[in-house]
């Protein structure tokens, strides 16, 4: 299952956006209002839970400065990744898009498609407001 957030413009350079997204502590400020738990586990790992959903642990898996950050599931029963792509529009403006990729059975995909789509949209649209 592949899902994409809308592309959002951020009034910061790609490097500034990259630096923000590589610090996992900053993801707490991007979380939706229905978050019930957020915990930093390590320098590159955090855990979060939304109300009514299981806890999810994300770990920074790959970084390509200043254009790509990949977070992946750290443990748990499902394997997925969340990739942030940062493109330069000009020296002071970036375009950011989040992509979710996971391998789920059709029943699970149907159940989680809506909530995950909304979740990555919330993260992406929050970036310009928080940085």
C-alpha positions, 0 to 999 in steps of 0.5 A: 500500500502506497499513500502520499501526502499533499505537497506542502511549501515551507518557507525554509531552505531544504537544509533547515527542513531536513534538520528539523525532520531528522530530529525525532523530538520534533515529530511530537509537535507535528502529531495530530490532536488525538495523540495519546502517547509520545515517547523518545526511545533513543536518538533516532527512535520514538514511539507514539499512539493515537487514541484507539490505535496501537502504539507505533515505534518509528526509527530513522532508517536512512538519511540523504541530506538535505533531500530525504529522510526515511523512518521505518517501523521498529519492531511490531507486527507490521513493516512499513516506512514513512519517507519525507522528500524535500525539494528546493523551490528556491534558496528560501523555500522548500516543497515537502511530501510524505510517502507511506509504504507498507505491505498489508493484507487487503483487509488490513489495508482497507481498515487503515487506509483512511486513518493513515492517509489522514495521519500523513496529511496532518504531519505534512500540513503541520511542517510549515506551521511548526518550523 
